[in-house]
Amino acid sequence: MSFSERYRQVLEQIDQQSDRLYEILPETTVTALRSVDRAAEVLQDWVEAVGEIPQFKLEAKISPVLLEAHGHLDRARVLLEKDEYTDAGAKVWELEQMLYRLLNDL
């Protein structure tokens, strides 16, 4: 599977998990939920371009994007865990790990 396909797959999983979290979490967690959405938006901004970036420039262009998205997910996880939504925090942690794997493959 190409990097761009995996990138799109991670974005899709973040979108799906975001939808699930909105369904199961109360409105008091809106700040955390918006952070998950923001991570998806950051990745979405590059979804078309990621497949067009030459391999030798991929790391320089995409690493900052992945790190920014990871930062938003990390913020969401910390907020959820602070409010004792540990199951939701664990799901966000899994998304963070997916981004790490993409970073490591650059």
N, C-alpha and C positions, 0 to 999 in steps of 0.2 A: 504494500500500500504506500502510495506517495505521501510526502510530507503534507502537501496541500489537502489531500483526502483526509488525513488524520486530523489536520487543523479543523476542517469542516465538521468532522465527527465530534471533536471535543466541543466545538461551538454548539452543535446540536444537543449534546448531552447537558451542557450548561443551561441552554434554553429550556429543555424538558424538566430539569431539576428545579429551575426557577419556578416554572408553572406549578409543579408539585408542592414546593414550599409555600407558595401563595395560597394554595388550597388548604394546607394543614396547619399553618402557623397563624397566630392572632395578629391583629393590626398593630399591636404594640411592637412588633418586630419589623416594622416597615423600613427602618434605616438599614437593617441587615439585608432585607430583601432587595432594596434598591441597590445595594452594593453588588449583589449577585447580578442584577440586571445590568449594572454599569460594566461589569466584567464582560458580559455578553456583547454589549454595545461596542466596547473597545475592540474585541475580536471581529465583530461584524464589519467594522470599518475597513478591515484588511482582507476580508474573505475572498473577494474577487482578485485582488492583486497578489495574494500569496502564491498562486499558481504561475504567475507571470514573472516573478522575481528570479533572476538567475541564481543558480545554486551557490556560487561564490559570494553573492551579496545577501543571501537569505538570512544568515546569522545576524549580520549588522542591522538589517531592516526589521526582522521579526522578533528578535530577543527583547527589545524595549516594549513591544506590544504585549508579548507573553508575560513579562514582568509586571507591567501595569495591570493587566487582567488578574494576575495572581495576587497583587496587592489588594485589589477590590474584594476578591474572594477571601483573602486572609482577614480583612476587616470584618466581613460578614460573619465568618466563623467565630472570631473573637467575641463579637457582639452576641451571637447566639449562645455561645458557651457561657458568657457572663450572665445571661438571663436564664441559664439552666435548660436550654433546648439542646441537650447534648447529642441527640439523634440527628437533628438537623445540622448541627455543627460537624458531625462525622460525615454527613453526605457532602457538605461543602469541602471538607478536607479531602475527600476522594476526588473532587473536581480539581483541587489544587495539585494533587499528585499527577493528574493527567497533564496539566500544564507543565509540571516539572519534567515529565517524560518527553514531552515535545521539545522543551529546552535542551535537554540532554542529547537529543538526537540531531540537533543543529550542527 
